[in-house]
Amino acid sequence: MGDLIVAAVNGRVELGLTGQARIAQRIRLIWTTPKRSVPLDRGFGLDTRYIDRPSRKARAGLTVDGIEATEYYEPGIKVKSVAWAESTDEALDGTLKPRITVALGEG
């Protein structure tokens, strides 16, 4: 099917999405949900232990956790890369904004 690039930022959850829009929304949910915050699925999301860590360590840990979680909860895709937005404002604010590139499976 090709590649899909997703910016993991919080946004509205829309019901009834299909195709790439559904996959992109699921990836955003995985990457922006704190692990253990979903009552019936405590493993969903990313671990919060990286909060207040130096940005390089946080990016490395979140990349590993994010790839594992994405490929577990979206088994039809493979994460190809994770790039982190680099800007002075985000560095001063302590925010990390990943862009996840995934390869979509056939079907």
N, C-alpha and C positions, 0 to 999 in steps of 0.2 A: 504493500500500500504506500510506503514512503515514510518520510520523517515528519515529526510534529515537534515544534518548539513551544514550550509553555513557560510563561513567567509566573513564578510562584508568589503571587500577591493575594491578599485577602480580597474577597469580592462577594457579590451576591450569589446565592445558590439558586440555580434555575432548574425547575422540574421539567421533565419531558424532553431533555436533550438527547440527541442521538449522534452516532458517528464520532468524528473528531472532536466536536464540541463537548460531548459527554466525557470522552477520555481526558481532554484538557481540564475539565472541571474536576474530575476525580483526582488527577495529579495535583492540582492546586489544593484540593482538600487534604490529601495525604501530606503535602509539604507544609501546610499552614496549621495543621491540627496538633496540639500537644498530645503526646502519647499519654495514655491512661485517663484521658478526658472524655472518652466515648463510653457510656455505661455498659453496653453489651459487647463491646470489643475494645478492651483496654490496651491491646497492642497496636491499634490503629494510630497512625501519625508518627511524629518524630519526637525523640527524647529531648527533654528540656535541660538536661545536664550541661549543655553547651552554652547556656546563658551565662554571661559574665566571663567567659573564657576569652583569651586573645583571639582576634578574628581569624587568624590562620588556623589555629587549632579548632575553632568552632566550625569553620568552613570544611575542614577535613573530616571531622566527625559527622557533621550534618550530611555531607556528600555520601559517605558510606551508608549511614542510616537511611537516607532518602532513597538511594538506589535500591537497597534491600526491600524497603517498604513498598516502593513503587512496583517493583517486579513481583512482589508477593500479592499485592492487592489488585494489580492489573496484569494478570499472567500472560495476556496476548501481546505484551510489548516488551522491548528491551531498551534500557537506558543507554544511550550512546555517549552522552557527555553532560556535565553540569558546569556551567560558567557562572561566576559570581559578578554582579554589577559592581564596578569600582568607581566611586566618586568621593570627593572630599566631604560633601554634605552627609552622605550615608556613613562614611567613616566616623565623622564627628558625632552623628546621632547613634552610632552603634547598631545600625540596621544592616542586615544581610539580605540580598535579593537574588535568589538563584534563577537561572534560565536553564530549564531541563530540555534536552533534545532526546527524543525517543524514536525508536524504529517501530513502526506499527506492523503487527503480524498480518498474515493473510486471512481475512475473514474475521 
